[in-house]
Amino acid sequence: MDYPQLFRSLREAKRLTLEQLARLARVHRNTVVNVESGRPVKFKTIAALMRKMGYADRSPEMRGIALLWLEAVSGLPLSRDDAEAAARTTVEQHRQAHHEALRQLEQQIAASNLSPQQIELLGFAVRNPEIIEIVASIRDLAKSNDSSKEPLPRAAEAAAPYDTP
């Protein structure tokens, strides 16, 4: 069973229609329809609807819905006996991919012959991606200013260094 099926059976057990639950919870009917059809919804939405149906936060029904919802969004079979093994396998696969990506990055940095200062600046930029956006904006602004300038006539170029404001 998945969470939409369980949710629907719990709603029906309370003898509530989609419209009645929506009215009771003060949400649009489509919110309830989205839950029961398995469309992506936040768990807080499901929990609020469950509370309106009279299920307590620590009730077996709420816990069952939470477990099935978490399975749906994570892709991990948490309600099965082998859930821990599956989770460990997934985590290990992620770690291996992460370590491989780090190894490749280290090789690329070594091949680039970057100075320690350049590596430090690169690390800072990675930890602060907004800096990259700022630098890109400044670079674009500088390029647009350079391209909008008309070339100076030769006489003006020769005179420019001697001009005083």
C-alpha positions as CSV (number, residue, x, y, z in Angstrom):
1,M,0.0,0.0,0.0
2,D,1.2,3.5,-0.7
3,Y,0.3,6.8,1.2
4,P,-2.4,7.9,-1.2
5,Q,-4.3,4.6,-0.8
6,L,-3.9,4.7,2.9
7,F,-5.0,8.3,3.1
8,R,-8.1,7.6,1.1
9,S,-9.0,4.6,3.2
10,L,-8.6,6.6,6.4
11,R,-10.8,9.4,5.0
12,E,-13.4,6.9,3.9
13,A,-13.3,5.3,7.4
14,K,-14.2,8.7,8.8
15,R,-17.1,8.8,6.3
16,L,-15.8,12.0,4.8
17,T,-16.1,13.0,1.1
18,L,-13.3,14.9,-0.6
19,E,-15.5,18.0,-0.4
20,Q,-16.3,17.5,3.3
21,L,-12.6,17.1,4.2
22,A,-11.6,20.1,2.1
23,R,-14.3,22.2,3.8
24,L,-13.3,21.0,7.3
25,A,-9.6,21.7,6.6
26,R,-10.4,25.0,4.8
27,V,-8.4,24.0,1.8
28,H,-9.3,23.6,-1.9
29,R,-10.8,20.3,-2.9
30,N,-7.8,19.9,-5.3
31,T,-5.5,19.7,-2.3
32,V,-7.2,16.5,-1.1
33,V,-7.4,15.2,-4.6
34,N,-3.6,15.8,-5.0
35,V,-2.9,13.8,-1.8
36,E,-5.1,10.9,-2.9
37,S,-3.7,10.9,-6.5
38,G,-0.1,10.8,-5.3
39,R,0.9,14.2,-6.7
40,P,3.8,15.8,-4.9
41,V,2.6,17.4,-1.7
42,K,4.4,18.5,1.5
43,F,4.0,16.3,4.4
44,K,2.8,19.2,6.6
45,T,-0.2,19.4,4.2
46,I,-1.0,15.7,4.7
47,A,-0.5,16.0,8.5
48,A,-2.9,18.9,8.7
49,L,-5.5,17.0,6.8
50,M,-5.0,14.0,9.0
51,R,-5.4,16.1,12.1
52,K,-8.7,17.6,10.7
53,M,-9.9,14.0,10.3
54,G,-9.2,13.4,14.0
55,Y,-5.9,11.5,13.8
56,A,-3.4,12.5,16.5
57,D,0.3,13.2,15.6
58,R,1.5,10.1,17.4
59,S,-1.3,7.8,16.2
60,P,-0.4,4.6,14.2
61,E,-2.3,6.1,11.3
62,M,-0.2,9.3,11.2
63,R,3.0,7.2,11.6
64,G,1.9,4.9,8.8
65,I,1.2,7.8,6.4
66,A,4.5,9.5,7.4
67,L,6.5,6.3,6.6
68,L,4.7,5.7,3.3
69,W,5.1,9.4,2.3
70,L,8.8,9.3,3.2
71,E,9.2,6.1,1.1
72,A,7.6,7.8,-1.9
73,V,9.8,10.9,-1.7
74,S,13.1,9.2,-0.9
75,G,12.7,6.1,-3.0
76,L,13.9,4.0,-0.1
77,P,11.8,1.0,0.9
78,L,11.5,2.0,4.6
79,S,8.5,-0.2,5.4
80,R,10.2,-3.4,4.3
81,D,12.4,-5.5,6.5
82,D,15.5,-4.9,4.3
83,A,15.1,-1.1,4.5
84,E,18.2,-0.5,6.5
85,A,20.3,-2.6,4.1
86,A,18.8,-0.7,1.1
87,A,19.5,2.7,2.8
88,R,23.1,1.7,3.6
89,T,23.6,0.6,0.0
90,T,22.3,3.9,-1.3
91,V,24.4,5.9,1.1
92,E,27.5,3.9,0.1
93,Q,26.8,4.4,-3.6
94,H,26.6,8.2,-2.9
95,R,29.8,8.2,-0.9
96,Q,31.6,6.3,-3.7
97,A,30.4,8.8,-6.3
98,H,31.4,11.7,-4.1
99,H,34.9,10.3,-3.5
100,E,35.3,9.7,-7.3
101,A,34.3,13.3,-8.0
102,L,36.7,14.6,-5.4
103,R,39.5,12.5,-6.9
104,Q,38.8,13.8,-10.4
105,L,38.7,17.4,-9.1
106,E,42.1,16.9,-7.4
107,Q,43.6,15.6,-10.6
108,Q,42.2,18.6,-12.6
109,I,43.6,21.1,-10.0
110,A,47.0,19.4,-10.1
111,A,47.0,19.5,-13.9
112,S,46.1,23.2,-13.9
113,N,49.3,24.2,-12.1
114,L,47.3,26.6,-9.9
115,S,49.2,28.5,-7.2
116,P,48.1,28.0,-3.5
117,Q,46.5,31.4,-3.6
118,Q,44.5,30.5,-6.7
119,I,43.4,27.3,-5.1
120,E,42.3,29.1,-2.0
121,L,40.4,31.7,-4.0
122,L,38.7,28.8,-5.9
123,G,37.7,27.2,-2.7
124,F,36.3,30.5,-1.4
125,A,34.3,30.9,-4.6
126,V,32.9,27.3,-4.3
127,R,31.8,28.0,-0.7
128,N,30.3,31.4,-1.7
129,P,28.7,31.0,-5.1
130,E,27.1,34.4,-4.9
131,I,30.7,35.8,-5.3
132,I,30.9,34.2,-8.7
133,E,27.7,35.9,-9.7
134,I,29.0,39.3,-8.6
135,V,32.3,38.8,-10.4
136,A,30.4,37.7,-13.6
137,S,28.1,40.8,-13.3
138,I,31.2,43.1,-13.0
139,R,32.9,41.4,-15.9
140,D,29.8,41.8,-18.1
141,L,29.5,45.5,-17.1
142,A,33.1,46.1,-17.9
143,K,32.7,44.3,-21.3
144,S,29.6,46.4,-22.1
145,N,31.5,49.6,-21.2
146,D,34.5,48.7,-23.3
147,S,32.4,47.9,-26.4
148,S,30.3,51.1,-26.1
149,K,33.4,53.3,-26.1
150,E,34.3,54.7,-29.5
151,P,38.0,54.6,-30.4
152,L,39.7,57.9,-29.7
153,P,41.1,59.8,-32.7
154,R,44.9,59.6,-33.0
155,A,45.4,63.3,-31.9
156,A,43.2,62.7,-28.8
157,E,45.2,59.5,-27.9
158,A,48.5,61.4,-28.1
159,A,47.1,64.3,-26.0
160,A,45.3,62.2,-23.4
161,P,48.2,61.5,-21.0
162,Y,49.0,65.2,-20.7
163,D,45.5,66.4,-20.0
164,T,44.8,67.6,-16.5
165,P,41.3,68.0,-15.1
